[in-house]
Amino acid sequence: RIFQNWNRRKALGETPYKGIYRHNSKWQASIRYKAHRFHLGTFDTPEEAAIAYNNAAIRYFGKFAHLNVIPAPTQ
């Protein structure tokens, strides 16, 4: 049962992305897996942090990963 909570969807908050939070003027990404939190890095934009989270989610959860939906950049 514990495993079901580790890969849950993002709760409502400041950013629309799961696993992303603001730290001072930067964005940090982290993921939890098997009772451990892994820091994925500090980024300039929430989209960059969301990409890092998605890569880690695929690595740890495979086909069961709940990925962040990141809009395509506008030109």
C-alpha positions in Angstrom: 0.0 0.0 0.0 2.8 2.4 0.7 4.0 2.1 -2.9 0.8 3.5 -4.2 1.4 6.9 -2.6 4.9 7.4 -3.9 3.9 7.7 -7.5 0.7 9.7 -7.1 -0.4 12.7 -9.1 0.6 16.3 -8.2 -1.4 18.1 -5.6 -2.6 21.7 -6.2 0.1 24.3 -5.4 2.3 27.1 -6.8 3.5 25.2 -9.8 1.4 22.9 -12.1 4.3 20.4 -12.1 4.7 17.4 -9.8 8.0 17.2 -7.9 8.9 20.9 -8.5 9.2 23.6 -5.9 10.6 27.1 -5.7 13.7 27.8 -3.7 14.7 31.4 -3.6 14.8 32.5 -7.2 15.4 29.1 -8.7 13.3 25.9 -9.2 14.3 22.6 -7.7 13.2 19.1 -8.7 13.1 16.1 -6.5 11.5 12.6 -6.6 10.7 10.1 -4.0 11.4 6.4 -4.5 11.4 3.6 -2.0 11.2 6.0 1.0 14.1 8.1 -0.3 14.0 11.6 -1.7 16.4 12.2 -4.6 17.4 15.8 -5.4 17.4 16.2 -9.2 18.9 19.6 -9.5 18.3 23.4 -9.5 16.9 25.0 -12.6 16.1 28.5 -14.0 12.6 27.6 -15.2 9.9 25.3 -13.9 9.8 23.6 -17.3 13.5 22.6 -17.1 12.9 21.2 -13.7 9.8 19.3 -14.9 11.8 17.7 -17.7 14.3 16.5 -15.1 11.5 15.1 -13.0 10.0 13.3 -16.0 13.3 11.7 -16.9 13.7 10.4 -13.3 10.1 9.2 -13.1 10.6 7.1 -16.2 13.8 5.7 -14.8 12.3 4.8 -11.4 8.6 4.0 -12.2 8.8 3.0 -15.9 5.4 2.6 -17.6 3.6 3.5 -14.3 5.1 7.0 -14.1 2.8 10.0 -13.9 4.6 12.5 -16.1 4.4 16.3 -16.1 2.7 17.7 -19.2 5.0 20.4 -20.5 3.7 22.7 -23.2 5.8 23.1 -26.4 7.8 26.3 -26.5 6.3 29.1 -28.6 8.4 30.8 -31.2 
